[in-house]
Amino acid sequence: MCLESTSQECRLDSRAYLRNSMRVNTARTWHASLFAIILLAASVPGIALERQIYPAPVQAEADLAAALKVALAQHRRVILDFGGDWCTDCRVLDSYFHDSSNRPILDANFVLVHINVGHMDQNLGIAGRYQVPLNKGVPALAILNMHGKLLYSQRTGEFEAMRRMESSAVTQFLVQWKPARPAQPQR
């Protein structure tokens, strides 16, 4: 407050005060923005953006055939995961598939095949064959039995907002679709 000063000194002090408070507010805004970015990055599951998840689109048919052979030999089901490396939700789903609570269920019961859809313009025939409507978004999943028969396909884009879901949703899905094991003979 400028009670004992001249009005010119008072105005100069006020301007200096305003400039200083603008600097402080700018710094606070910058720090708050930086904190928000760090917090957001920490809240998304660990996703290695440089890691390639989806192989080249031309590999899809061969990968599917190989997966069906493994599934038949090991009495497992096949999960077809349609998506692309550009898709954040696809990366989140893959990290959930491989986290500590889901990986044992996945490895014991399923063969996972990543089907690269390019930018929604590749492997459309495979998606159509297994009734996966890619226009609902990716990731999109289909479950096949060990003989390649379709058991389930996402029709409404259930996992296309994966980044807003928890790993437990994937756990629930895997448990629901894992194959029933034959009864053990009693002794």
C-alpha positions as CSV (number, residue, x, y, z in Angstrom):
1,M,0.0,0.0,0.0
2,C,1.3,3.5,-0.9
3,L,0.1,5.7,1.9
4,E,3.3,7.7,2.6
5,S,4.6,7.8,-1.0
6,T,3.9,10.1,-3.9
7,S,1.3,8.8,-6.4
8,Q,4.0,8.3,-9.1
9,E,6.0,6.0,-6.8
10,C,2.8,4.2,-6.0
11,R,2.1,3.6,-9.6
12,L,5.6,2.3,-10.3
13,D,5.3,0.0,-7.3
14,S,2.0,-1.3,-8.5
15,R,3.3,-2.0,-12.0
16,A,6.3,-3.8,-10.6
17,Y,4.0,-5.8,-8.3
18,L,1.8,-6.7,-11.3
19,R,4.7,-7.8,-13.4
20,N,6.1,-9.9,-10.6
21,S,2.8,-11.5,-9.9
22,M,2.3,-12.3,-13.6
23,R,5.7,-14.0,-13.6
24,V,4.7,-16.0,-10.5
25,N,1.4,-17.0,-12.0
26,T,3.0,-18.0,-15.3
27,A,5.5,-20.1,-13.4
28,R,2.7,-21.7,-11.4
29,T,0.7,-22.5,-14.5
30,W,3.8,-24.0,-16.2
31,H,4.5,-26.1,-13.1
32,A,0.9,-27.2,-12.8
33,S,0.9,-28.2,-16.5
34,L,4.1,-30.2,-16.2
35,F,2.7,-31.9,-13.1
36,A,-0.5,-32.8,-14.9
37,I,1.4,-34.3,-17.9
38,I,3.6,-36.4,-15.5
39,L,0.5,-37.6,-13.6
40,L,-1.2,-38.6,-16.8
41,A,1.8,-40.5,-18.0
42,A,2.0,-42.3,-14.7
43,S,-1.7,-43.2,-14.7
44,V,-1.6,-45.0,-18.0
45,P,-0.3,-48.6,-17.7
46,G,3.3,-49.1,-18.7
47,I,3.3,-49.0,-22.5
48,A,6.5,-49.3,-24.5
49,L,5.6,-47.1,-27.4
50,E,8.6,-48.2,-29.4
51,R,7.8,-52.0,-29.1
52,Q,6.1,-53.4,-32.2
53,I,3.1,-55.5,-31.1
54,Y,1.3,-56.0,-34.5
55,P,3.4,-57.8,-37.2
56,A,3.2,-56.7,-40.8
57,P,-0.3,-57.2,-42.2
58,V,0.9,-59.8,-44.7
59,Q,1.8,-62.2,-41.8
60,A,-1.7,-62.5,-40.5
61,E,-2.8,-65.6,-42.4
62,A,0.4,-67.5,-41.6
63,D,0.3,-66.4,-37.9
64,L,-3.3,-67.5,-37.7
65,A,-2.5,-70.9,-39.3
66,A,0.4,-71.4,-36.9
67,A,-1.7,-70.5,-33.9
68,L,-4.4,-73.0,-34.8
69,K,-1.8,-75.8,-35.0
70,V,-0.4,-74.8,-31.5
71,A,-4.0,-74.5,-30.1
72,L,-4.9,-78.0,-31.4
73,A,-1.8,-79.6,-30.1
74,Q,-2.1,-77.9,-26.6
75,H,-5.9,-77.9,-26.3
76,R,-6.0,-74.1,-26.1
77,R,-8.2,-71.4,-27.7
78,V,-7.1,-68.7,-30.0
79,I,-7.6,-65.0,-29.4
80,L,-7.5,-62.8,-32.5
81,D,-6.6,-59.3,-31.5
82,F,-7.3,-56.9,-34.3
83,G,-5.5,-53.5,-34.1
84,G,-2.4,-51.6,-34.9
85,D,0.7,-50.2,-33.2
86,W,-0.7,-46.6,-33.8
87,C,-3.6,-47.5,-31.5
88,T,-3.2,-46.5,-27.8
89,D,-6.1,-48.6,-26.7
90,C,-4.5,-51.6,-28.5
91,R,-1.2,-51.0,-26.6
92,V,-3.1,-50.8,-23.3
93,L,-4.9,-54.1,-24.0
94,D,-1.6,-55.8,-24.8
95,S,0.0,-54.5,-21.6
96,Y,-3.1,-55.8,-19.7
97,F,-2.8,-59.2,-21.4
98,H,0.8,-59.5,-20.2
99,D,0.5,-58.1,-16.7
100,S,1.2,-60.3,-13.7
101,S,-2.5,-61.2,-13.1
102,N,-3.4,-62.0,-16.7
103,R,-0.3,-63.5,-18.3
104,P,-0.7,-66.9,-16.5
105,I,-4.3,-67.2,-17.6
106,L,-3.4,-66.2,-21.2
107,D,-0.4,-68.5,-21.4
108,A,-2.2,-71.6,-20.0
109,N,-5.4,-71.2,-22.0
110,F,-4.9,-69.2,-25.2
111,V,-2.7,-68.6,-28.2
112,L,-2.7,-64.8,-28.9
113,V,-2.5,-63.7,-32.5
114,H,-2.1,-60.0,-33.2
115,I,-3.8,-59.1,-36.5
116,N,-2.5,-55.8,-38.0
117,V,-5.4,-53.9,-39.6
118,G,-3.1,-51.1,-40.9
119,H,-5.1,-48.0,-40.8
120,M,-8.4,-49.9,-40.9
121,D,-7.6,-51.0,-44.5
122,Q,-5.7,-54.3,-44.0
123,N,-6.8,-57.9,-43.1
124,L,-10.5,-56.9,-43.6
125,G,-11.2,-60.4,-45.0
126,I,-10.0,-62.0,-41.8
127,A,-12.1,-59.6,-39.7
128,G,-15.1,-60.4,-41.9
129,R,-14.5,-64.2,-41.7
130,Y,-14.7,-64.0,-37.9
131,Q,-17.5,-61.4,-37.8
132,V,-15.4,-58.6,-36.2
133,P,-16.9,-55.2,-37.2
134,L,-13.8,-53.0,-37.4
135,N,-16.0,-50.0,-37.9
136,K,-16.8,-50.2,-34.2
137,G,-13.1,-49.5,-33.4
138,V,-10.0,-51.4,-32.3
139,P,-8.8,-53.2,-30.4
140,A,-11.4,-55.9,-31.4
141,L,-11.2,-59.5,-30.3
142,A,-12.5,-62.8,-31.5
143,I,-12.2,-66.2,-29.7
144,L,-11.7,-69.4,-31.7
145,N,-11.8,-72.9,-30.4
146,M,-8.8,-75.2,-31.1
147,H,-10.3,-76.2,-34.4
148,G,-10.7,-72.6,-35.6
149,K,-14.5,-72.4,-35.0
150,L,-15.7,-68.9,-34.0
151,L,-16.9,-68.9,-30.4
152,Y,-17.1,-65.1,-29.8
153,S,-16.5,-61.9,-31.6
154,Q,-16.9,-58.4,-30.3
155,R,-19.8,-56.8,-32.1
156,T,-20.0,-53.5,-30.2
157,G,-16.4,-52.4,-29.7
158,E,-16.3,-53.5,-26.0
159,F,-12.5,-52.9,-25.7
160,E,-12.1,-49.9,-28.0
161,A,-11.9,-47.6,-24.9
162,M,-9.3,-49.8,-23.2
163,R,-7.4,-46.9,-21.7
164,R,-10.4,-46.1,-19.5
165,M,-10.7,-49.8,-18.3
166,E,-8.9,-51.7,-15.7
167,S,-6.8,-54.9,-16.1
168,S,-9.5,-56.7,-14.2
169,A,-11.9,-56.4,-17.2
170,V,-9.3,-58.4,-19.2
171,T,-9.0,-60.9,-16.4
172,Q,-12.8,-61.4,-16.4
173,F,-12.8,-61.8,-20.2
174,L,-10.0,-64.4,-20.1
175,V,-11.7,-66.4,-17.4
176,Q,-15.0,-66.3,-19.1
177,W,-13.6,-67.6,-22.4
178,K,-10.9,-70.1,-21.3
179,P,-11.6,-73.6,-22.4
180,A,-13.2,-76.0,-19.9
181,R,-10.6,-78.7,-19.0
182,P,-11.6,-82.3,-19.3
183,A,-12.5,-83.9,-16.0
184,Q,-9.6,-85.8,-14.4
185,P,-10.2,-89.5,-13.9
186,Q,-10.9,-90.3,-10.3
187,R,-8.7,-92.9,-8.6
